[in-house]
Amino acid sequence: MPWKESSVEDERLRFVARILDGESMTAVCQSFGISRKTGYKIYNRYKAFGPSGLTDRDRRPVRYANQLPGQIEEMIVRLKQDKPHWGARKIRELLVRQLDQDTRIPAKSTVHAVLDRHGLVKRGRQRRRNKAQGTSLSTGQQPNQVWCADYKGEFKLGNGAWCYPLTVTDHASRHLFMAEAHPSTKEINALDAFERLFKDHGLPGAIRTDNGLPFASPNGLYNLSKLSVWWLRLGINLERIKPGCPQQNGRHERMHLTLKKETTRPPAMNSLQQQARFDDFIAEFNAERPHEALDMKCPCQVYTPSTRPYRGLPDVTYPTHDRDILVTSCGRICMHRKKINISTCLAGQRLGLKEVDDGIWLLSFMSHDLGYIDLEQKSLQTIANPFGTRVLPMS
């Protein structure tokens, strides 16, 4: 006696009525052509909510912890406090039993993210983490602690081609490493330029930029780009100024004004001639021009070479995780025959995985925790941005 499609709720009421009349669960389930597990679920719903509990619920889970109603988040925390040894899966099941049938139940990974945010997830022994500062800007009082980089003031050359100057300075000494004429702001140009720069001058502790391409990407996970991921692999922290606050990179902006005034008015005929002007400016700026902030010294008198030589990308290992996994070229990872989207900015990178609950995996990139993988939902539940304030695309 299968369910009648025209009245599923009525069939469930008849099912419950026969149980209440004293018939055995096994016999009634066989009569209706359903499993005992389904039968007990229907009966328990009736006991908990009455006839209204027999209607179908919205199966779509709430997947983001910051979208949860406050009452449900408080309920998750209270249930965990009452059952401190229970994980996210069991806490979610308690929500299913206690919430009204019209309430959307959060996904297991969302429950875990809420517990983690409230400090209710027990973590194992962890190594010390050196997370990126994000929008917290360091003082950079010594050479090579912070470099500043920007594509600034694109302009047309005499032949009509566009020029995008890539500039890099040392924050403490004002030393100008680079003013390079690029035809665009594509990542390939910046990657090549920074590799040459690192080979010549070593590595800085951090690089401070704005939130534009190619330093960041509005479509990348946590606003990351392939260039910033490469910097992280090299052990360089990310510092980003707040959108609309160029004064946070004031020293670099002041250099730009001088560069533009002395080399682009009027612009050169082509990129080679413009680069020659930039090269002459760099030589004068570093070795001849006195700076009041440096007690009238020149940048080359203050700057000292970096003690961190560039030796290519170091290997990435995850000794505190259960396993590691490679991100495919399309930005996915494959776990237990399931494809989970991560981000194309991490394509080719090896990530760490650690199971923190049944079916819930912590996903990390180097020392940075990216979020939780929910195998059931085949999704990544992001957490607080480990790389600073995320700039969301406009809707």
C-alpha positions as CSV (number, residue, x, y, z in Angstrom):
1,M,0.0,0.0,0.0
2,P,2.3,2.8,-1.2
3,W,1.6,6.4,-0.4
4,K,-1.0,8.1,-2.5
5,E,0.5,11.1,-4.2
6,S,-2.7,13.1,-3.9
7,S,-2.7,13.1,-0.1
8,V,0.6,12.2,1.5
9,E,-0.4,13.9,4.8
10,D,-3.7,11.8,5.0
11,E,-1.7,8.6,4.4
12,R,0.7,9.5,7.2
13,L,-2.3,10.1,9.5
14,R,-3.7,6.7,8.6
15,F,-0.3,5.2,9.3
16,V,-0.1,6.8,12.8
17,A,-3.8,5.9,13.6
18,R,-3.0,2.2,13.0
19,I,0.0,2.4,15.3
20,L,-2.1,4.1,18.0
21,D,-4.7,1.3,17.6
22,G,-2.0,-1.1,18.8
23,E,-0.7,-2.7,15.5
24,S,3.0,-3.5,15.4
25,M,5.4,-1.1,13.7
26,T,6.7,-3.9,11.4
27,A,3.3,-4.9,10.2
28,V,2.1,-1.4,9.5
29,C,5.3,-0.5,7.7
30,Q,5.0,-3.6,5.5
31,S,1.4,-2.6,4.7
32,F,2.4,0.9,3.6
33,G,5.5,-0.2,1.8
34,I,8.0,1.8,3.8
35,S,11.0,1.0,6.0
36,R,10.8,0.8,9.8
37,K,13.2,3.8,9.9
38,T,10.8,5.9,7.9
39,G,7.9,4.6,10.0
40,Y,9.5,5.6,13.3
41,K,10.4,9.0,11.9
42,I,6.8,9.7,11.0
43,Y,5.6,8.4,14.4
44,N,8.1,10.5,16.3
45,R,7.2,13.6,14.3
46,Y,3.6,13.0,15.3
47,K,4.4,12.6,19.0
48,A,6.6,15.8,19.0
49,F,4.4,18.1,16.9
50,G,1.0,16.4,16.5
51,P,-0.7,16.3,13.0
52,S,1.2,19.4,11.9
53,G,4.4,17.5,12.1
54,L,3.3,15.2,9.3
55,T,3.7,17.9,6.6
56,D,6.8,18.0,4.4
57,R,9.5,20.3,5.6
58,D,11.8,22.6,3.5
59,R,14.8,20.5,3.0
60,R,17.1,23.3,2.0
61,P,19.6,23.9,4.7
62,V,20.8,27.3,5.9
63,R,24.5,27.2,4.8
64,Y,25.9,30.4,6.2
65,A,26.4,31.0,9.9
66,N,26.0,34.8,9.5
67,Q,22.5,34.3,8.0
68,L,21.1,32.4,10.9
69,P,18.3,34.0,13.1
70,G,19.7,35.0,16.5
71,Q,17.3,32.6,18.3
72,I,18.5,29.6,16.4
73,E,22.2,30.5,17.0
74,E,21.4,30.9,20.7
75,M,19.6,27.5,20.6
76,I,22.7,25.8,19.0
77,V,24.9,27.3,21.7
78,R,22.5,26.2,24.5
79,L,22.2,22.7,23.2
80,K,26.0,22.4,23.0
81,Q,26.4,23.6,26.6
82,D,23.8,21.0,27.7
83,K,25.5,18.3,25.7
84,P,29.2,19.3,25.7
85,H,30.4,16.0,24.3
86,W,28.1,16.0,21.3
87,G,29.3,17.1,17.9
88,A,27.6,19.2,15.2
89,R,25.8,16.2,13.7
90,K,24.0,15.3,16.9
91,I,23.3,19.0,17.8
92,R,21.7,19.4,14.4
93,E,19.5,16.4,15.0
94,L,18.3,18.0,18.3
95,L,17.4,21.1,16.2
96,V,15.4,18.9,13.8
97,R,13.4,17.4,16.7
98,Q,12.8,20.6,18.6
99,L,12.2,23.3,15.9
100,D,8.9,23.9,14.2
101,Q,8.5,22.1,10.9
102,D,8.4,25.4,9.0
103,T,11.8,26.4,10.3
104,R,14.8,25.9,7.9
105,I,17.4,23.7,9.6
106,P,21.0,24.9,9.3
107,A,23.5,22.6,7.6
108,K,25.8,20.5,9.7
109,S,28.8,22.6,8.7
110,T,26.9,25.8,9.7
111,V,26.2,24.3,13.1
112,H,29.9,23.5,13.5
113,A,30.9,27.1,12.3
114,V,28.6,28.6,15.0
115,L,30.1,26.4,17.7
116,D,33.6,27.3,16.6
117,R,32.7,31.0,16.6
118,H,31.6,30.7,20.2
119,G,34.7,28.8,21.3
120,L,32.7,25.5,21.8
121,V,34.8,23.3,19.5
122,K,37.6,21.4,21.2
123,R,40.8,21.7,19.2
124,G,43.7,19.4,19.4
125,R,47.3,20.4,19.9
126,Q,48.1,23.1,17.4
127,R,51.3,24.7,16.2
128,R,51.7,28.5,16.5
129,R,50.0,30.3,13.7
130,N,51.4,33.3,11.9
131,K,48.3,34.7,10.3
132,A,48.4,37.5,7.8
133,Q,47.6,41.0,9.3
134,G,44.9,41.9,6.7
135,T,43.8,45.4,7.2
136,S,46.0,45.7,10.4
137,L,48.9,47.7,9.1
138,S,52.3,47.2,10.7
139,T,54.6,50.2,11.3
140,G,57.5,48.9,9.2
141,Q,60.2,50.8,11.0
142,Q,63.1,48.7,9.6
143,P,64.0,48.1,5.9
144,N,62.3,45.1,4.3
145,Q,59.7,44.7,7.1
146,V,57.0,46.2,4.7
147,W,57.2,46.9,1.0
148,C,54.5,48.9,-0.7
149,A,53.2,48.1,-4.2
150,D,50.7,49.6,-6.6
151,Y,49.6,50.1,-10.2
152,K,49.0,53.8,-10.2
153,G,48.0,56.5,-12.6
154,E,47.6,54.7,-16.0
155,F,48.0,57.1,-18.9
156,K,48.3,57.1,-22.7
157,L,51.7,57.2,-24.4
158,G,52.4,59.4,-27.4
159,N,51.6,56.4,-29.7
160,G,48.2,55.9,-28.1
161,A,49.1,52.8,-26.2
162,W,48.2,52.6,-22.5
163,C,50.9,52.5,-19.8
164,Y,50.3,51.1,-16.3
165,P,53.3,51.9,-14.0
166,L,54.0,49.2,-11.4
167,T,55.8,50.7,-8.5
168,V,57.4,49.1,-5.4
169,T,59.0,50.9,-2.5
170,D,60.4,50.0,0.9
171,H,58.2,51.6,3.6
172,A,60.9,52.4,6.1
173,S,63.7,53.7,3.9
174,R,61.6,55.0,0.9
175,H,63.9,53.1,-1.4
176,L,62.3,52.8,-4.8
177,F,62.8,49.3,-6.1
178,M,60.8,49.5,-9.3
179,A,58.8,51.8,-11.6
180,E,58.0,49.6,-14.6
181,A,55.9,50.4,-17.6
182,H,53.4,47.6,-18.2
183,P,50.8,47.4,-21.0
184,S,48.1,46.1,-18.5
185,T,47.6,45.0,-14.9
186,K,47.4,41.3,-15.8
187,E,48.9,38.9,-13.2
188,I,51.4,37.4,-15.6
189,N,53.2,40.8,-15.9
190,A,53.2,41.4,-12.1
191,L,54.4,37.8,-11.4
192,D,57.4,38.2,-13.7
193,A,58.3,41.6,-12.3
194,F,58.1,40.5,-8.6
195,E,60.2,37.4,-9.3
196,R,62.9,39.5,-10.8
197,L,62.6,41.9,-7.9
198,F,62.9,39.1,-5.3
199,K,65.9,37.6,-7.0
200,D,67.7,41.0,-6.9
201,H,66.6,42.2,-3.4
202,G,65.4,39.2,-1.5
203,L,62.0,38.9,0.3
204,P,60.2,41.3,2.5
205,G,58.2,40.5,5.6
206,A,55.0,41.9,4.2
207,I,53.7,43.6,1.1
208,R,51.1,46.4,1.4
209,T,48.7,47.0,-1.5
210,D,45.2,48.2,-2.2
211,N,42.3,45.7,-3.0
212,G,42.5,45.9,-6.8
213,L,43.8,43.5,-9.4
214,P,46.2,41.8,-9.6
215,F,47.0,42.1,-5.8
216,A,43.5,41.0,-4.8
217,S,40.4,39.6,-6.6
218,P,36.8,40.3,-5.7
219,N,35.9,36.8,-7.0
220,G,38.6,34.9,-5.2
221,L,38.2,33.1,-1.9
222,Y,38.8,35.7,0.8
223,N,39.6,38.2,-1.9
224,L,42.8,36.3,-2.8
225,S,44.4,36.3,-6.2
226,K,47.1,34.1,-7.7
227,L,49.7,36.7,-7.0
228,S,48.8,37.1,-3.4
229,V,48.7,33.3,-3.0
230,W,52.2,33.1,-4.4
231,W,53.3,35.7,-1.9
232,L,51.9,33.7,0.9
233,R,53.7,30.6,-0.3
234,L,56.9,32.6,-0.1
235,G,56.2,33.4,3.5
236,I,55.2,37.1,2.8
237,N,52.3,38.5,4.8
238,L,49.5,40.4,3.1
239,E,48.7,43.9,4.2
240,R,45.8,45.7,2.5
241,I,44.7,49.3,2.9
242,K,41.0,49.9,3.4
243,P,39.0,50.7,0.2
244,G,38.9,54.5,-0.3
245,C,41.8,55.2,2.1
246,P,44.9,55.8,0.0
247,Q,46.3,57.8,2.9
248,Q,47.1,54.5,4.6
249,N,49.8,54.1,2.0
250,G,50.7,57.8,2.1
251,R,54.4,57.5,1.6
252,H,53.9,55.5,-1.6
253,E,51.2,57.9,-2.8
254,R,53.5,60.9,-2.3
255,M,56.2,59.2,-4.4
256,H,53.6,58.6,-7.1
257,L,52.9,62.3,-7.3
258,T,56.5,63.1,-7.8
259,L,57.0,60.3,-10.3
260,K,54.0,61.4,-12.4
261,K,55.0,65.1,-12.4
262,E,58.6,64.5,-13.4
263,T,58.2,61.6,-15.9
264,T,54.8,61.7,-17.6
265,R,54.1,65.4,-18.4
266,P,54.2,65.0,-21.3
267,P,54.4,61.2,-21.7
268,A,57.0,59.6,-23.9
269,M,56.2,58.4,-27.4
270,N,56.4,54.6,-26.5
271,S,57.0,52.2,-23.6
272,L,60.7,51.9,-24.1
273,Q,61.2,55.7,-24.0
274,Q,58.9,55.9,-21.0
275,Q,60.8,53.2,-19.2
276,A,64.1,55.1,-19.7
277,R,62.5,58.1,-17.9
278,F,61.4,55.8,-15.1
279,D,64.9,54.4,-14.8
280,D,66.4,57.9,-14.6
281,F,63.9,58.8,-11.9
282,I,64.7,55.7,-9.8
283,A,68.5,56.5,-9.9
284,E,67.9,60.1,-8.8
285,F,65.2,59.3,-6.3
286,N,67.4,56.7,-4.5
287,A,70.9,58.2,-4.7
288,E,70.6,61.9,-5.1
289,R,67.3,63.2,-3.7
290,P,67.4,64.1,0.0
291,H,64.3,63.2,2.1
292,E,63.2,65.3,5.1
293,A,61.8,62.3,6.9
294,L,65.2,60.6,6.6
295,D,67.1,63.6,8.1
296,M,67.9,64.7,4.5
297,K,69.6,61.4,3.7
298,C,68.9,59.5,0.5
299,P,67.1,56.2,0.5
300,C,70.2,54.3,-0.6
301,Q,72.0,55.5,2.6
302,V,69.2,54.1,4.8
303,Y,68.2,50.9,3.0
304,T,69.9,47.6,3.8
305,P,69.5,44.4,1.8
306,S,67.0,41.7,2.9
307,T,68.3,38.8,4.8
308,R,65.8,36.5,3.2
309,P,67.0,35.3,-0.2
310,Y,64.6,34.1,-2.8
311,R,65.0,30.4,-3.5
312,G,61.8,29.6,-5.2
313,L,58.7,28.1,-3.6
314,P,59.2,26.0,-0.5
315,D,57.4,22.7,0.0
316,V,54.2,22.8,1.9
317,T,53.5,20.1,4.6
318,Y,50.7,19.7,7.1
319,P,52.1,17.6,10.0
320,T,49.1,18.5,12.3
321,H,46.5,17.5,9.7
322,D,45.1,14.1,8.7
323,R,46.0,14.4,5.1
324,D,46.7,16.9,2.3
325,I,45.0,17.4,-1.0
326,L,45.7,19.1,-4.3
327,V,43.4,21.8,-5.8
328,T,42.6,21.0,-9.4
329,S,43.1,23.5,-12.3
330,C,39.4,24.4,-12.1
331,G,39.6,25.2,-8.3
332,R,38.1,22.0,-6.9
333,I,39.2,19.3,-4.6
334,C,37.9,15.7,-4.8
335,M,37.1,13.8,-1.6
336,H,35.4,10.5,-1.4
337,R,34.3,10.8,-5.0
338,K,32.7,14.2,-4.3
339,K,33.8,17.4,-6.1
340,I,33.9,20.5,-3.9
341,N,34.5,24.0,-5.2
342,I,37.2,25.9,-3.4
343,S,38.7,28.7,-5.6
344,T,40.6,29.0,-8.8
345,C,43.1,31.3,-7.1
346,L,44.3,28.2,-5.2
347,A,44.6,26.0,-8.3
348,G,47.7,23.8,-8.1
349,Q,48.1,24.4,-4.4
350,R,48.2,21.7,-1.7
351,L,45.8,22.1,1.2
352,G,45.6,20.4,4.5
353,L,42.5,18.5,5.8
354,K,41.7,17.5,9.4
355,E,38.5,15.8,10.4
356,V,37.1,17.7,13.4
357,D,33.7,16.0,13.5
358,D,31.8,13.2,11.7
359,G,31.8,14.3,8.1
360,I,33.3,17.8,8.9
361,W,36.8,18.6,7.8
362,L,38.9,21.7,8.6
363,L,40.5,23.0,5.4
364,S,43.8,24.9,5.7
365,F,46.3,26.6,3.4
366,M,49.7,26.7,5.1
367,S,49.0,28.1,8.5
368,H,45.7,29.7,7.5
369,D,42.4,28.0,8.2
370,L,40.1,28.5,5.3
371,G,36.9,27.0,6.6
372,Y,35.0,23.7,7.0
373,I,34.2,21.1,4.4
374,D,30.8,19.4,4.8
375,L,30.9,16.2,2.8
376,E,27.1,15.8,3.0
377,Q,26.5,19.2,1.5
378,K,29.6,19.1,-0.7
379,S,30.4,22.7,0.2
380,L,33.0,24.9,2.0
381,Q,31.7,26.8,5.0
382,T,33.9,29.9,5.2
383,I,34.9,31.4,8.6
384,A,36.3,34.7,9.7
385,N,38.6,36.0,7.0
386,P,42.2,35.1,7.9
387,F,43.6,37.5,5.4
388,G,41.7,40.7,6.3
389,T,38.5,42.4,5.4
390,R,36.9,40.9,2.3
391,V,35.7,43.3,-0.4
392,L,32.4,41.8,-1.7
393,P,31.4,42.5,-5.3
394,M,28.4,44.8,-5.7
395,S,25.0,43.1,-6.2
